[in-house]
Amino acid sequence: MSNYISMLITLFNIIVSLLLNVVLMLLITLVIASLTLMERKILSLMQRRVGPYFVGYKGRLQYIADALKLFIKGTLIPEEVNKFWFVLVPSVVLSVCYTFWVNSVWSPGLSIFEIEYNLVYASLLSMIFSFCVILTGYFSKNKYSILAAVRACLLVANLEIFLGLLILNLVFITESFNFTVFVIFQEIVWFVFLFFGVFGLVIISFLLEVNRAPFDLAEAESELVSGYTTEMSGFLFGLYYLGEYFHLFFFSMTISLLFFGGWELPNFLWCFYNYSINFF
């Protein structure tokens, strides 16, 4: 009887974890869709142009129109490509980017799955993402896509080594690869105050890896037409577009956990005040 109850409890925990995963993915998708509008508005202000304006009140429903256009528009598949892999690889890219959020930690004990080596898991998924980029360019059978895929792969491979060396500075202090341990070490003072130089290099490296302006070297239109997604259109291009934003937001969460204390506020001022009171 006890074994039967324990099996039911285990099954219930698995179902709850899966439901939390689905709800989290839906919420993140909605947040990403709405924040793309904010990004386009800020970029338009920086570049002195109008930006989204006509769809909705001052363009505030533009992201819905863009999503409908991408996911309803017809998909063109070139004749000489391997159609199975050409369609499968973008789906794998989105799956990998969704899997990033299995590695997320929101508060003490609140995560989808308890993963001890969070940083190692994130590095492996990032490598898989870059491997999918290579396959995308190769299976497109387009010389521009292949050149862009090789360029993106070399860039990401170099950045992974550089990022690993930077984050090892923090690992040597915390003696752990777990996000929760990093947050515990920042209860008094955030690492961004102690390692400001490392933080600046990590920010630049993350922008390079997720291909955000002004470091979008892997998709520079002036040299590479449209990067490794030259032959992608409609729904398949939408999967890459969404996957890159998932990649970006996961790295943003990682930076908040590694350098800004996660859910912990910096208590160094309060500790200094208590020490001063006791000292004097």
KAURRA-V426200 format. One record per residue. PHI is phi in degrees with one decimal (999 if undefined). Layout:
phi=PHI
phi=PHI
//
This chain:
phi=999
phi=-65.9
phi=-64.0
phi=-64.8
phi=-67.4
phi=-64.6
phi=-65.1
phi=-63.9
phi=-64.8
phi=-62.6
phi=-63.1
phi=-63.0
phi=-64.1
phi=-65.2
phi=-63.4
phi=-63.3
phi=-63.1
phi=-66.0
phi=-63.6
phi=-61.5
phi=-62.4
phi=-64.0
phi=-62.3
phi=-63.1
phi=-63.2
phi=-65.4
phi=-64.7
phi=-64.4
phi=-62.1
phi=-65.9
phi=-64.3
phi=-63.5
phi=-61.4
phi=-75.8
phi=-76.3
phi=-62.5
phi=-64.0
phi=-62.2
phi=-62.0
phi=-66.5
phi=-65.0
phi=-66.2
phi=-64.0
phi=-66.8
phi=-67.4
phi=-66.7
phi=-98.1
phi=56.3
phi=-137.3
phi=-74.6
phi=78.0
phi=-59.7
phi=-145.2
phi=-93.6
phi=-84.6
phi=79.0
phi=-72.4
phi=54.8
phi=80.1
phi=-77.6
phi=-108.6
phi=-64.1
phi=-66.0
phi=-69.7
phi=-64.5
phi=-64.5
phi=-64.5
phi=-62.8
phi=-63.6
phi=-68.2
phi=-92.0
phi=-105.5
phi=-60.5
phi=-64.0
phi=-101.2
phi=-98.1
phi=-115.2
phi=-58.8
phi=-71.3
phi=-87.2
phi=-85.9
phi=-80.4
phi=-62.9
phi=-62.2
phi=-71.7
phi=-61.9
phi=-87.8
phi=-73.3
phi=-60.7
phi=-59.5
phi=-66.1
phi=-65.2
phi=-59.2
phi=-65.9
phi=-62.8
phi=-63.4
phi=-69.9
phi=-66.6
phi=-66.6
phi=-51.0
phi=-79.7
phi=-64.7
phi=-85.2
phi=-81.0
phi=-129.3
phi=-100.9
phi=-166.7
phi=-57.2
phi=80.8
phi=-110.1
phi=-155.0
phi=-67.6
phi=-133.7
phi=-80.7
phi=-115.4
phi=-76.0
phi=-101.9
phi=-63.0
phi=-66.4
phi=-65.9
phi=-62.7
phi=-64.7
phi=-65.0
phi=-64.0
phi=-65.4
phi=-65.2
phi=-65.3
phi=-62.7
phi=-61.0
phi=-66.8
phi=-65.3
phi=-65.3
phi=-62.6
phi=-61.5
phi=-63.5
phi=-60.8
phi=-64.8
phi=-68.9
phi=-76.4
phi=-75.1
phi=55.9
phi=-126.0
phi=-63.2
phi=-68.4
phi=-65.8
phi=-65.7
phi=-62.0
phi=-67.1
phi=-66.3
phi=-64.0
phi=-64.0
phi=-65.0
phi=-64.4
phi=-62.0
phi=-63.7
phi=-67.6
phi=-62.0
phi=-65.7
phi=-68.9
phi=-61.1
phi=-65.3
phi=-64.5
phi=-64.2
phi=-60.3
phi=-67.2
phi=-66.9
phi=-73.2
phi=-61.5
phi=-59.5
phi=-76.8
phi=-65.4
phi=-63.5
phi=-80.4
phi=-81.1
phi=57.5
phi=-159.3
phi=-106.6
phi=-92.5
phi=-63.2
phi=-62.5
phi=-65.7
phi=-60.7
phi=-67.1
phi=-62.0
phi=-69.7
phi=-107.1
phi=-65.7
phi=-92.8
phi=-141.6
phi=-72.2
phi=-67.2
phi=-64.5
phi=-78.0
phi=-86.8
phi=-125.6
phi=-66.3
phi=-64.6
phi=-62.1
phi=-61.3
phi=-62.7
phi=-66.5
phi=-66.8
phi=-60.9
phi=-63.5
phi=-65.4
phi=-65.0
phi=-62.8
phi=-66.8
phi=-72.6
phi=-94.4
phi=59.2
phi=-102.7
phi=-61.2
phi=-92.6
phi=-110.0
phi=-86.9
phi=-71.4
phi=-75.3
phi=-129.9
phi=-70.9
phi=-64.4
phi=-66.9
phi=-106.4
phi=-123.7
phi=57.7
phi=-137.1
phi=73.7
phi=-74.4
phi=-103.0
phi=-57.9
phi=-88.5
phi=-82.3
phi=-150.5
phi=59.5
phi=-62.8
phi=-65.6
phi=-66.3
phi=-61.7
phi=-64.3
phi=-66.6
phi=-60.2
phi=-69.7
phi=-63.8
phi=-65.4
phi=-71.0
phi=-60.3
phi=-59.2
phi=-63.0
phi=-70.9
phi=-66.7
phi=-65.4
phi=-62.6
phi=-64.3
phi=-63.0
phi=-64.0
phi=-64.4
phi=-79.1
phi=-80.5
phi=-120.7
phi=-114.0
phi=74.0
phi=58.2
phi=-90.7
phi=-96.4
phi=-84.4
phi=-71.6
phi=-101.6
phi=-66.5
phi=-68.0
phi=-65.8
phi=-65.3
phi=-64.2
phi=-64.3
phi=-63.6
phi=-65.2
phi=-64.4
phi=-61.6
phi=-70.1
phi=-72.5
phi=-89.2
//
